[in-house]
């Protein structure tokens, strides 16, 4: 197979590994990110796939990887817009930061960044804000809307009422809820947003969402398909001999490739990640996975997987392809590129 081309020249693995290592340099879980570590990871794939994989990941992660500096700049920029030209003491007295997730989850990390900036700029932390009387402006921070489950459960509760979300508890009518996330996957938001709108309407709360990055992961013909959504593998029995039940990407989707570098290298990346993800799941018969952990990432729906490449310096979601974050020992070990922490 001919090697993928970039700017008219063949790109070697050493150069590409160095480029990707620089992009992911501050990723925290696991050993320090180096070109040698990237090279060891990519060499687990077939030789004719390795350059395409590195080309596509370097291209995608420039857009969807949030380093610590990028996260801090985003949070600070949003906080400055939140306060606007208002008197900070008066404004902060009317703003309360929600802390409704378990400790050391992504919300805690963003709250710490907001707290650091507030203390350095205004001499007060997030816990001292919102001391005024209701109605108040409440702020919900998180790194991403992926499937939409977490933000839905946090704010609106479960569908059958087994868990009540924040909006269904003691929120004063006339209050305002501002949701800020780094990345919003549109399919997940479409699911969660309906429940949040219903709960907010019932509570008499105005609300809005702002995200730094929107990814259109709607799996419908003609969508932008800004996620890993592989085409049917055809006759490649090493990828998936029984494709029944999996929704593969139809021809002509997306109409024009914008998220990935090229249709050809996208295809190589997706098929390689699908094939090795299936092997990591231990599906020796080649059947569709029988759990919600799928080759391209956690998802309840019967698909190859959620397929996001979004990640931050502190973690990668379990909705990302397994080949990026799952490690395995034994006779056929697998070294992850971005080991995942459980928080």
Helices and strands as residue ranges (DSSP letters): E 5-6, E 9-10, H 13-23, H 35-42, G 47-49, H 50-64, E 65-66, H 68-83, H 88-93, E 95-97, H 106-122, G 126-128, E 137-145, H 149-155, G 166-168, E 176-185, H 186-203, E 206-215, H 237-240, H 263-281, E 311-312, E 315-316, H 322-325
